[in-house]
Amino acid sequence: MKSHKLYTQGSHQWVVFGRDESKPDKIIDTNQYLVVNQDKAMLLDPGGIELFSPMLASVVKHVSLEQIEHLFASHQDPDIISSLGLWDQVLDHATLHSPWVWEGFIRHFGMQNIQYNALPDEGAEIALGSLKLRFVPAHYLHSSGNFNVYDPVAKVLFSGDLGAALEAVDAPLFVEDFASHADKMKYFHQRWMPSNKAKLDWISRVKELDVDFMAPQHGRIFKREAFLEFLEWFEKLDVGIAVS
């Protein structure tokens, strides 16, 4: 599994993990993220059970397990959080932050040691050392209970499935040409995103944020200009129409 430091300023870091050439062919590629500040760390959408071993090996190159006090699951999908039962065996002091609506579902993946913090629909904040991270509502995009994570210092928006594209493991990490990349995103967003109203609500919400990087759970990362192009493109895209 490859890793890349998306942002570094002192002890404050964002690291992305993915492009795992060892994963089974029929499993979609995913991006996992680690946020570090001071001596605290948080894993965002830590991945499916099939990826636990390479993820663990990659993560401990950046932080110790004792530093990982928080996990985040944007929603309930197995590619996001089915590794929970294995993380539960190596983290005995961590808290999982996830939508309240999914607690009874996510617990099926196994939670004996990790605590569950049920996020309210309106979102919340969490302190990672001196850093305040915001859980930004993104409900119905695609899950009925769904959040993004915003870091106002690094100016990173972890967007979950928004901006996602299902690509090969050798795809570039960043969007360099938006027009050509839009073709790779179109079907995903028309099929997986069910609500134009929810789409417009989310666009209005994130336009208020200062974003240098939009980091989705699948596909390529958007730098500032590509992020703005994505918002314009997504606003015009009719979603929830891939199947009649």
C-alpha positions as CSV (number, residue, x, y, z in Angstrom):
1,M,0.0,0.0,0.0
2,K,1.3,3.4,-1.0
3,S,1.2,6.5,1.3
4,H,1.6,10.2,0.6
5,K,1.9,13.2,2.9
6,L,-0.8,15.5,1.7
7,Y,0.0,18.2,4.3
8,T,2.8,18.8,6.8
9,Q,3.3,21.7,9.1
10,G,5.2,20.9,12.3
11,S,3.4,18.0,14.0
12,H,0.3,18.6,12.0
13,Q,0.0,16.1,9.1
14,W,-2.5,14.6,6.7
15,V,-1.4,11.2,5.1
16,V,-3.3,9.4,2.4
17,F,-3.1,5.6,2.0
18,G,-4.2,3.7,-1.1
19,R,-3.3,2.4,-4.5
20,D,-2.7,-1.0,-3.0
21,E,-1.5,-3.3,-5.8
22,S,-1.7,-6.3,-3.5
23,K,-5.5,-6.1,-3.0
24,P,-7.8,-8.7,-4.6
25,D,-8.8,-7.6,-8.1
26,K,-12.6,-7.6,-7.4
27,I,-12.3,-5.2,-4.5
28,I,-12.6,-1.5,-5.4
29,D,-9.7,0.8,-4.6
30,T,-10.1,3.1,-1.6
31,N,-8.3,6.0,0.0
32,Q,-7.8,5.9,3.7
33,Y,-6.6,9.0,5.6
34,L,-4.6,9.7,8.8
35,V,-4.7,13.1,10.5
36,V,-2.0,13.8,13.1
37,N,-1.6,16.8,15.4
38,Q,0.8,17.0,18.3
39,D,0.7,13.5,19.8
40,K,-2.8,12.7,18.7
41,A,-4.0,10.8,15.6
42,M,-7.3,10.0,13.9
43,L,-8.0,7.5,11.1
44,L,-10.7,8.5,8.5
45,D,-12.6,5.7,6.8
46,P,-9.9,3.1,7.7
47,G,-11.1,0.7,5.1
48,G,-12.4,-2.8,4.6
49,I,-11.3,-6.0,6.4
50,E,-9.3,-7.2,3.3
51,L,-7.1,-4.1,3.7
52,F,-6.4,-4.2,7.4
53,S,-3.0,-5.8,7.3
54,P,-1.4,-3.4,4.7
55,M,-3.1,-0.5,6.4
56,L,-1.8,-1.4,9.8
57,A,1.7,-1.9,8.4
58,S,1.6,1.5,6.7
59,V,0.0,3.5,9.5
60,V,2.6,2.4,12.1
61,K,5.3,3.9,9.9
62,H,3.8,7.3,10.7
63,V,2.4,7.0,14.3
64,S,2.3,4.5,17.1
65,L,-0.9,2.7,17.9
66,E,-1.0,4.5,21.2
67,Q,-1.4,7.8,19.4
68,I,-4.5,6.7,17.5
69,E,-7.3,7.8,19.9
70,H,-10.0,8.5,17.2
71,L,-11.5,6.8,14.2
72,F,-14.1,8.2,11.8
73,A,-16.5,6.4,9.6
74,S,-18.4,8.7,7.2
75,H,-21.2,6.0,6.9
76,Q,-21.8,2.3,7.2
77,D,-20.4,0.8,4.0
78,P,-18.1,-2.2,4.3
79,D,-15.3,-0.7,2.2
80,I,-15.2,2.1,4.8
81,I,-15.3,0.4,8.1
82,S,-15.6,-3.5,7.9
83,S,-12.0,-3.6,9.3
84,L,-13.4,-2.2,12.6
85,G,-13.3,-5.6,14.4
86,L,-9.6,-5.9,13.7
87,W,-8.8,-2.3,14.7
88,D,-10.8,-3.1,17.9
89,Q,-8.2,-5.8,18.7
90,V,-5.2,-3.4,18.5
91,L,-6.7,-0.2,19.8
92,D,-8.0,-0.4,23.4
93,H,-8.5,3.3,24.1
94,A,-10.0,4.7,20.9
95,T,-13.4,6.3,20.0
96,L,-15.2,5.8,16.6
97,H,-17.1,8.9,15.5
98,S,-19.9,8.1,13.0
99,P,-23.5,9.0,12.3
100,W,-26.0,8.1,15.1
101,V,-28.3,6.4,12.6
102,W,-25.7,3.7,11.8
103,E,-24.5,2.7,15.3
104,G,-26.6,-0.5,15.5
105,F,-25.4,-1.5,12.0
106,I,-21.7,-0.7,12.4
107,R,-21.5,-2.6,15.7
108,H,-22.0,-5.8,13.6
109,F,-18.3,-5.3,12.4
110,G,-17.2,-5.8,16.1
111,M,-16.7,-3.3,18.9
112,Q,-15.5,-4.6,22.2
113,N,-12.9,-2.0,23.1
114,I,-13.5,1.0,20.8
115,Q,-16.2,3.4,22.0
116,Y,-18.9,4.8,19.7
117,N,-19.6,8.5,19.5
118,A,-22.9,8.9,17.8
119,L,-22.7,12.1,15.7
120,P,-26.0,14.2,15.6
121,D,-27.4,15.1,12.2
122,E,-26.3,18.7,12.5
123,G,-22.6,17.7,12.9
124,A,-20.1,18.4,15.6
125,E,-16.4,19.3,16.3
126,I,-13.6,17.3,17.8
127,A,-10.3,18.4,19.4
128,L,-7.2,16.6,18.1
129,G,-4.7,18.2,20.4
130,S,-5.0,21.9,19.7
131,L,-6.7,21.3,16.4
132,K,-10.5,21.5,15.9
133,L,-11.9,19.2,13.2
134,R,-15.4,19.7,12.0
135,F,-17.8,16.9,11.0
136,V,-19.8,18.5,8.1
137,P,-23.2,17.0,7.2
138,A,-23.4,15.4,3.8
139,H,-26.6,13.3,4.3
140,Y,-28.0,11.4,1.4
141,L,-24.7,11.7,-0.5
142,H,-24.9,8.9,-0.8
143,S,-25.9,7.5,2.6
144,S,-28.9,8.7,4.6
145,G,-26.5,9.4,7.5
146,N,-23.2,10.8,6.2
147,F,-20.5,13.2,7.2
148,N,-17.4,14.9,5.7
149,V,-14.5,16.1,7.8
150,Y,-13.0,19.6,7.5
151,D,-9.6,20.8,8.8
152,P,-9.6,24.6,8.8
153,V,-5.8,24.8,9.4
154,A,-4.7,22.4,6.7
155,K,-7.7,23.4,4.6
156,V,-8.5,19.8,3.8
157,L,-12.0,18.6,3.2
158,F,-12.4,14.8,3.4
159,S,-15.4,14.3,1.2
160,G,-16.1,10.6,1.4
161,D,-17.9,9.5,-1.8
162,L,-18.3,13.0,-3.1
163,G,-15.8,13.5,-5.9
164,A,-15.2,9.7,-6.1
165,A,-14.2,7.8,-9.2
166,L,-13.6,4.1,-9.4
167,E,-10.2,3.7,-11.0
168,A,-7.3,1.3,-11.4
169,V,-4.7,1.1,-8.6
170,D,-2.1,2.8,-10.9
171,A,-4.2,6.0,-11.4
172,P,-2.6,9.3,-10.5
173,L,-3.2,10.6,-7.0
174,F,-4.3,14.1,-8.0
175,V,-6.8,15.5,-10.6
176,E,-4.6,17.3,-13.1
177,D,-7.2,17.8,-16.0
178,F,-10.7,18.2,-14.6
179,A,-12.5,17.9,-18.0
180,S,-11.1,14.4,-18.7
181,H,-11.6,13.3,-15.1
182,A,-15.2,14.4,-15.0
183,D,-16.0,11.6,-17.4
184,K,-14.7,9.1,-14.8
185,M,-17.0,10.5,-12.1
186,K,-20.2,11.0,-14.0
187,Y,-21.8,7.5,-13.7
188,F,-20.7,7.1,-10.1
189,H,-22.4,10.3,-9.1
190,Q,-25.5,9.7,-11.1
191,R,-25.9,6.2,-9.7
192,W,-24.8,6.6,-6.1
193,M,-26.0,10.1,-5.3
194,P,-29.8,9.9,-5.1
195,S,-30.9,13.5,-4.3
196,N,-30.6,16.7,-6.2
197,K,-31.8,18.6,-3.1
198,A,-29.2,17.1,-0.9
199,K,-26.6,17.8,-3.5
200,L,-27.5,21.5,-3.6
201,D,-27.6,21.7,0.2
202,W,-24.1,20.2,0.4
203,I,-22.7,22.5,-2.3
204,S,-24.0,25.6,-0.4
205,R,-22.5,24.3,2.8
206,V,-19.0,23.6,1.5
207,K,-18.8,26.8,-0.6
208,E,-18.4,28.5,2.8
209,L,-15.2,26.6,3.6
210,D,-11.7,27.5,2.6
211,V,-10.5,24.4,0.8
212,D,-7.0,23.7,-0.6
213,F,-7.6,19.9,-1.0
214,M,-10.8,17.9,-1.4
215,A,-9.9,14.3,-0.5
216,P,-12.4,11.7,-1.5
217,Q,-12.5,8.0,-0.4
218,H,-12.2,6.7,-4.0
219,G,-10.1,8.1,-6.9
220,R,-8.1,11.3,-7.1
221,I,-7.6,14.2,-4.8
222,F,-8.7,17.7,-5.9
223,K,-6.5,20.8,-5.4
224,R,-8.2,24.1,-5.0
225,E,-8.9,24.9,-8.6
226,A,-10.2,21.4,-9.4
227,F,-12.3,21.5,-6.2
228,L,-14.0,24.7,-7.5
229,E,-14.5,23.1,-10.9
230,F,-16.0,20.0,-9.2
231,L,-18.6,22.2,-7.4
232,E,-19.6,23.9,-10.7
233,W,-19.8,20.5,-12.5
234,F,-21.7,18.7,-9.7
235,E,-24.2,21.6,-9.3
236,K,-25.3,21.1,-13.0
237,L,-25.3,17.3,-12.9
238,D,-28.7,15.6,-12.5
239,V,-28.2,12.8,-10.0
240,G,-30.2,9.7,-9.1
241,I,-31.0,9.0,-12.7
242,A,-28.7,6.2,-13.7
243,V,-31.5,3.6,-13.4
244,S,-35.0,4.4,-14.7
